């Protein structure tokens, strides 16, 4: 074998090794990318319902307590807390929580606690959504159409969009109140 042939052969082997190394690196990168794509968010939502009790303490100050619901009567205020937690292994981006307003209740409009979540509402069973607080069209005596706040009894569903990513193990709570009819 001539020196040129050996050199060519060695060069070829080096190229193949280099190609294999590059292929292995590319394969590892693709595997990592596939694993990243395979990571799946899974948002689990638990709902807690408590009865709100307002009473005066010994000094006459208003005290608000929340108790588990054992019995509820017309006029009682119930507090719904939706606890969302990402139990998956990937980020949940812009997760949405939806909850119907329970039948036989009326939403307490100023009761939404949502932190950074963006609330929206439905007045038609979840078919359409609008920013919270919702509005409805009315016709004035002069025939002009006006948008006015929706009455509390017209709300059928609430939705919260959790902006950004909810990482694995992270959670957010949202809350609203209803009054039993």
N, C-alpha and C positions, 0 to 999 in steps of 0.2 A: 504494500500500500504506500502510496506516495504521501508526503507530508500534506499536500494540498487536499487529498482525499480525506485524510484523518481530520484535518482542520474543518473541512466541509461537514463531515459526519458529526464532529463534536459540536459544530455550530448548529446543525440541525437538531441535535439532541437538546441543546440549550434552548433553542426556540420552542421545541415541543414542551420542555419543562416549563419554560416561561409561559407558554400558552396554557398549560395545565394549571400552573399557579394562578394565572389570571382567571381561568375558568373556575377554579376552586374559590377564588376570592369573589368572583361574580356570583357563583352559586351560593356562597355564604351570605352575600348581600341580598340576593333574591330570597333566601330562606328567612333572613331577618325581616325583610319587607313583607313577606307572606305572613310571618308570625305577627307582625304589627297589624296587618290587615285582618288576621284571624282573631286578634284580641277583640273581644266583644263586650260592649257595655250591656249591663242588665240592671235597669232601674226598678227597684222594688219599692212599693208604696204601702205604708201602713197608715190606717186611719184611726184616730183616737177621737172619741166623742165624750165631752164632759158637759155637765150642767153648770151654768154660771149662776152663782148665788150672790146677791148684793144685800148687804146688811150694814147696820150702823154699829160701830164699836162703842165702848163705854163712854168715850168722849164725844160721840155723835158723828165721828168721821165715817165716810162711806168706805166699806171694806168689800172687795170683790174676791170671792173664792171660786175655785173650780173643783167640782166633785164628780166622781164617776156617776154615770147615769144609771140609776136603778129604776126610778119612776119619773116620768115627765108629764107635765100637764099643759093645757093651753096657756099661752102667755110666757112659758118658760123659755129661757135663752139657752141654746146648745152651742157649744164651741167645737168646731171640727178642725182637727189638726192633721194635715197630710204630711207624713214624714217620708221623704224620698231619699233612698240610699242606693248608690251604685254598687251592686254586689258582683258586678262583672269584672273582667280583667283589662278593659279598655275604657277610654274616656267616653262619657255620654255627652255629646255636644248638643246644646240647645234643647235639652230634654223638656218635654211638656207633660204637665199633670192636668187631668181633667176630672171634674167631679160634678155630678148632678146636684142640684139643690133638692134636698129630700122632700118628697110629697108631704103635704100638710104643714109645710113651714114656709116662712118668708125670709128672704135674705135681709140681714141688717147691713145696709149699704156701707156705712162707714167703719165696718168691722174688719175689713181685709188687712191681714198682716202678711206681707210678702217679701220683705227685705229687698234684694236686688231682682227678684223674679218679676216678670212683666205680666200683669193680669189682663185677661180679656173675658168677655161674657157672651153668652148666647141667650136669646129670648125665645128661641124656637126649637128647643129640644136638641141643640147641638148641630143643626143644619148650617147655620151661619154664625160668624163670630165678629165681634167688634171690640174696640178698646174699652177698658173699664174706666169709669162708669159708663154704662150703655146709654144710648139715647134713642128716642123714637120720634117719628114725625107726627105733628099735629097740624090741623088746619085752623087758622085763626078765623074770627068772625069776618074779617075782610078777605078771606080766601087764601091768604098767604100760608105757605108751608113753613113751619118752624121745627127745629130740632130741640127737644126738651129732654131732661133726664128721665130715663125709664123708671116707672114705678117699681118699688121693691118686689111686688108680687109677680112681676112679669119675667124675672130672671129664672131660667131653667137650668143653666150649667155655668160653671166657672172653669177657666183654664189659666194655668200659669206656665210661662216659658222661662226656664232657668237659663239665663244667658251664659255663653261661654261653655267651658267643659267642666263636667262633674267627674272628677277622677275616681278611680277605683277606691272604694272604701269611704268616699266623701258623701255627705248628705246635706240636705236643705229641708227646712220646714216652711210650710205656708199654713195660714189659718183664716177661718171666717166664722161668722156667727149667723145663726138663724133663730127666728122666734116661732114657736109652735102656734099654729092658728087655733 
